[in-house]
Amino acid sequence: MSSQVSIIMATYNRAHFIAETLSSIQNQTFQEWECLIIDDGGTDDTEAVIQPILEKDPRFSFRKRPEQYQKGLPGCRNFGIDLAKGQYIIFFDDDDIVHPQNLACCVAEFADPKVAFCRYQRAAFEGDFDYQFDYSKEYAKFTVYSKDVEKMLTYKLPFNSCAVMWRKSCFEQNRFVETLMFAEEWELYSRILASGVQGVSINKILFFGRKHYNSNTGEFSRRNEMRLVSKKDAVLLIVENLNNRKMLTPTLMRFFVQMALSYKKYNLFSEILSKLDLSIGQQMYWRILYTFLPFRLSLIRLRKKLTS
């Protein structure tokens, strides 16, 4: 069977979750896929756990990340992209559950040649998963344009790493930055969207993310140093790219300046300014805004509290 869709799954010590994830992939109503499982040097028995699945279903393949790809999620995914044979690429995590209609719904949207990606809804769960899926085939959708990169970056239109299917052509000139250990998809997806492609967003939950203590997001929420530095580095890459494309709007600049308040330890604000060719007057404007923004935000919170 030919593979229209290449599923790329990085894995690291998820023997206790991965079999359930692979089972949800096998239950897809769309069957023309390959699943590239890229091991990032794990030390548990993941390979032994999934060996029966590998033997029975040749659409799954298990590969060790080669040394020329940097350790981490981005390096594993870049290796997977280079191996992929499908027309379309999607990234799944090794501890989540996929809706049975996931691939079918997305592939159907690519009948329109203008569609470069299909975004969909994601839900989170904890503990045991409730396998009560919504199998309806009717859902609302809308077009996402390059100009919507602002909504994407400010989380008004979030692009979760595992909630977008892409045409493989989107990765011809774009790869994950392998030094990033958090927000790597935020940076890459914004770069792809800013390049001028358009896609579709469908209002249907097709992916279920497992919330647990050892996830990357969980570590970021606990202010893990490595994850925080990565987010800071991702911001700088995004600012530089948008500035070069003349797409760094005042709204986005203000968003990043406000974000920099949480990264004073890492001098994010000063590094943002260093990426831009600003006049003395423009630099003064943003420095004054940055200085007084905490007071303004405090007043806004106080006003909301008094009126609630």
Beta strands, then each sheet from edge to edge (+ up, - down):
strand 1: 5-11
strand 2: 33-39
strand 3: 60-64
strand 4: 88-91
strand 5: 97-98
strand 6: 115-125
strand 7: 141-144
strand 8: 164-167
strand 9: 198-210
sheet 1: 3+ 2+ 1+ 4+ 8- 6+ 9+ 5-
sheet 2: 3+ 2+ 1+ 4+ 8- 6+ 9+ 7-
end
